[in-house]
Amino acid sequence: MSDIDIQLRVDCLRREADGVISLVLADPRGRRLPDWEPGAHIQLHLPSGRTRQYSLYGGGEDGAQYRIAVKDVEGGRGGSREIHSNLRLGDILKATAPANNFALEKAQSYIFIAGGIGITPILPMANAVKDSSWHLYYAGRSLSSMGLLDEVKRLPRENVTLAPGETDKLKLRELVKQAETGSVIYACGPSSMLDELAELCGERQDVALRIERFSAPTSATPTKDINADKAFEVVMKRSGRRVLIPAGSTILTELLKIDPAIRYSCCEGFCGTCETKVLEGLVDHRDTLLTEEDRQRKKTMMICASRALTDVLVLDI
């Protein structure tokens, strides 16, 4: 996640579907915003102090705008409700520069699968590979709940399949079974859909799956009995402070008491906002974002969920 802070002005709020609005965010001075690629997201700092991640699905031709879409999540933690109810035209928000944990790779062919608001990171991918072999499957509970349909309908009709729940349902097993060898499947949507895809793609060694989650997997469970967790220490390398992380608490919880500016969002180990470099010590990884290869190569951890296997962790914070 980038540490670069930018200012964004709310230039447009538009109803896209039942419970979905889109926002056009612009530089208040009309300057060009940092570039981004399909799959990227920004992190918004809302007036309440909440911090939330949103995928970029478009921008202005002059590079001075970002476009995001936000679903009002019933029973959520308040970020989407704040945007739907409280944001007004002209409001100025602080954000981080775009970061990308869901980058588009070169592939022989692409299958894009979007469920509900999961269309936001998928749409720019479909726009980026128009000259390749690809197909977009877009599912939702109902046609009226499927946001950004106007944008989707600008794509070649023969490359798009809409699956509103009242008339159709995606047959994921059939889609995976029929995928061409060498295909890459990019998917974003409800955890139940992504979990099913992960299971199905596990049966195909010649097809790759790339997913982005907006919530934790439905099957997610702690890697250990949380009641057996032990206390350990974290050393904040930049200040030299040593912080005790007791059993039953998290690194994020304890460090926020010292530095409220630490960035975080999901608190469940799937979004990547709190990813932190580990300088010394062994990590008990409990996130659902990093692959085993990532954990070895990047030497980072999600401090909202993961813990220590050693008595001390030294973090670059």
C-alpha positions, 0 to 999 in steps of 0.5 A, a space after each residue: 500500500 502506498 504511503 502517498 496521500 492525495 486530496 480528492 474532491 467528490 465531483 459526482 454521486 450517481 445511483 447505479 443500481 439498488 444500493 449502489 452508487 458511483 463516485 467521480 473523484 477529482 484532484 481539487 486543482 485539476 491536476 493529473 492524479 497518480 496513474 493506475 492499472 486494472 485491478 488497482 484500488 485506492 484507500 479513502 479516509 472518510 470524514 468519520 475517521 474510517 478508512 476503506 478500500 475501493 477498486 478503481 473502474 475508470 477515470 477521466 481522459 486527462 487523468 484528473 479523475 478516479 471512478 469508484 462504485 460503492 455498495 451499501 452493505 447491510 450489517 457492515 462496519 459503517 464505511 459504505 453507509 457513511 458514503 451513501 448517507 453523508 458524502 456530498 458534492 464538493 467534499 474533500 477526502 484524503 486518499 492513498 495513491 493507487 495500489 494493486 494486489 490484483 494485477 492483470 497478467 498476460 495470458 493466452 485467454 481470459 475468463 472474467 467472473 464478477 458477482 455484484 459489486 465485484 464488477 468494479 475491478 473486473 470492468 477495467 480488465 475487460 476494457 484492457 484486453 479487448 484485442 485478446 480472447 476473453 469473456 465476462 460473466 457478470 452475476 447478481 441477485 437481480 438485474 436491478 441490483 447490478 451496478 455499472 450496467 451502462 459501462 458493461 453494455 459498452 463492451 462487445 455484446 458477444 463477449 458478455 454474459 449477464 446472469 441476474 438471479 431472477 432469470 439465470 445463475 452462473 454454472 461455475 462448474 461448467 465454466 471452469 470445465 470448459 475453460 481453455 488450457 492456459 486460461 486465467 480466470 479473474 474473479 471478484 464477488 461474494 465469498 461463497 462464489 470465490 470459495 467454489 471457484 477455488 475448489 473447482 480450479 483446484 481440479 484444473 492444473 492447466 487453468 490459473 485463478 486470480 481472485 480479489 475478496 471484499 470479505 473473508 472466505 466463508 471457510 476461513 478458520 484460525 490456523 490455531 486455537 485462539 485460546 492457546 495463543 501466547 503473548 509476544 513482543 513487537 519491536 517498532 523498528 523506527 522508534 525502538 519501542 517495544 510493545 507487548 501483544 497479549 493473548 486475545 489481542 492483535 498486533 494492530 489493536 496494540 499498535 493503534 494505542 501508540 500510533 492511531 495513524 496506522 492504516 487498516 481496513 478489514 481487520 480480518 486479514 484479506 484486504 492487505 491494507 495493514 501489510 507490514 514488513 517483517 525485519 526479524 522473527 517468525 510469523 504465524 500467518 493467519 491472513 487469507 491474502 498472501 500465498 506461501 510464495 508471497 510469504 517467503 518472497 515479500 517477508 511481510 505480514 497482516 498485523 490485523 490477523 497474524 501473530 508470532 511464532 517467536 517471542 519477538 517480532 521486529 517490524 518496519 513500523 
